Amino acid sequence: MAERNIKRSDRDGELLTERRARLKRPDMYMIVLLNDDYTPREFVVWVLMRIFYKGQEESTRIMLEAHTAGRSTVGVYTYDVATTKIAQVDKLAKEYEHPLKCILEVEGGGEY
């Protein structure tokens, strides 16, 4: 949290210093979908639509990008939202016995 000083005068003309805290934006995290050779494409698209609220077309594009490039960015979220969504993906993948995997990366940085 950064602070900045604001100077103003009181009724007697004395100089007062007031400190105002500047709020820092939260760090953002990318959720990256990893390709595997076993999870059905239809399941991946369904998960993207159900957990990330992506449309059919965008979900298909993300799935195909992961399939051809090995990975695809699903979205950028705050840490709490990102970890919750990854946990939801893991839960559905286990429930349906698929090895689907998403990872968390600091936006502009490496894997977290």
C-alpha positions as CSV (number, residue, x, y, z in Angstrom):
1,M,0.0,0.0,0.0
2,A,1.6,3.3,-1.0
3,E,1.0,6.5,0.9
4,R,1.0,10.1,-0.3
5,N,1.0,13.2,1.8
6,I,-1.5,15.9,1.3
7,K,-0.8,19.3,2.8
8,R,-3.5,21.8,4.0
9,S,-3.8,24.5,6.5
10,D,-6.0,24.5,9.7
11,R,-8.0,27.5,11.0
12,D,-4.9,29.0,12.6
13,G,-2.9,28.9,9.4
14,E,-0.7,26.0,10.6
15,L,0.3,23.5,8.0
16,L,-1.2,20.0,8.6
17,T,-0.1,16.8,6.8
18,E,-2.7,14.2,6.1
19,R,-1.7,10.7,4.9
20,R,-3.9,8.9,2.5
21,A,-3.4,5.3,1.7
22,R,-3.4,4.3,-2.0
23,L,-4.9,0.9,-2.5
24,K,-2.9,-1.6,-4.7
25,R,-4.8,-3.6,-7.3
26,P,-4.7,-7.3,-6.6
27,D,-2.3,-9.5,-8.5
28,M,-4.0,-11.3,-11.4
29,Y,-3.6,-15.0,-12.3
30,M,-4.0,-16.8,-15.6
31,I,-5.7,-20.1,-15.8
32,V,-4.1,-22.3,-18.4
33,L,-5.7,-25.4,-19.9
34,L,-3.2,-28.1,-20.6
35,N,-3.6,-30.6,-23.4
36,D,-3.8,-34.3,-22.8
37,D,-4.4,-37.2,-25.2
38,Y,-7.2,-38.8,-23.2
39,T,-9.9,-36.3,-22.2
40,P,-12.6,-36.1,-24.9
41,R,-12.9,-32.8,-26.7
42,E,-16.6,-32.6,-25.9
43,F,-15.9,-32.9,-22.2
44,V,-13.4,-30.1,-22.3
45,V,-15.8,-27.8,-24.1
46,W,-18.6,-28.7,-21.6
47,V,-16.2,-27.9,-18.7
48,L,-15.3,-24.5,-20.2
49,M,-18.9,-23.6,-20.6
50,R,-20.0,-24.8,-17.2
51,I,-17.2,-23.5,-15.0
52,F,-15.9,-20.5,-17.0
53,Y,-19.2,-19.5,-18.5
54,K,-17.7,-19.4,-22.0
55,G,-19.9,-19.8,-25.1
56,Q,-19.8,-22.8,-27.3
57,E,-17.7,-21.1,-30.0
58,E,-15.1,-19.7,-27.5
59,S,-14.9,-22.9,-25.6
60,T,-14.2,-24.8,-28.8
61,R,-11.5,-22.3,-29.8
62,I,-9.8,-22.6,-26.3
63,M,-10.0,-26.4,-26.5
64,L,-8.6,-26.5,-30.1
65,E,-5.8,-24.1,-29.1
66,A,-4.8,-26.3,-26.2
67,H,-5.0,-29.4,-28.5
68,T,-2.7,-27.9,-31.1
69,A,-0.4,-25.8,-29.0
70,G,-0.3,-27.9,-25.9
71,R,-1.9,-25.2,-23.7
72,S,-4.4,-22.3,-23.9
73,T,-5.2,-19.4,-21.6
74,V,-8.8,-19.8,-20.3
75,G,-9.0,-16.4,-18.5
76,V,-7.4,-14.0,-16.0
77,Y,-8.8,-13.8,-12.4
78,T,-7.9,-12.9,-8.9
79,Y,-6.1,-15.6,-6.9
80,D,-9.2,-16.7,-5.0
81,V,-11.4,-16.9,-8.0
82,A,-8.7,-18.7,-10.1
83,T,-8.0,-21.3,-7.4
84,T,-11.7,-22.0,-6.9
85,K,-12.2,-22.5,-10.7
86,I,-9.2,-24.9,-10.9
87,A,-10.6,-26.9,-8.0
88,Q,-13.9,-27.1,-9.8
89,V,-12.2,-28.4,-12.9
90,D,-10.2,-31.0,-10.9
91,K,-13.4,-32.1,-9.2
92,L,-15.3,-32.6,-12.4
93,A,-12.3,-34.3,-14.1
94,K,-12.0,-36.8,-11.2
95,E,-15.8,-37.4,-11.2
96,Y,-15.8,-38.3,-14.9
97,E,-12.4,-40.0,-14.6
98,H,-10.5,-37.8,-17.1
99,P,-7.0,-36.4,-16.6
100,L,-8.0,-32.8,-17.6
101,K,-5.7,-30.3,-16.0
102,C,-5.5,-26.6,-15.6
103,I,-2.6,-24.7,-14.0
104,L,-2.3,-21.2,-12.4
105,E,0.3,-18.7,-13.7
106,V,0.9,-15.2,-12.4
107,E,-0.1,-12.8,-15.2
108,G,3.1,-11.8,-17.0
109,G,5.1,-14.3,-14.9
110,G,5.7,-17.9,-14.3
111,E,3.7,-20.8,-12.9
112,Y,2.4,-20.4,-9.4
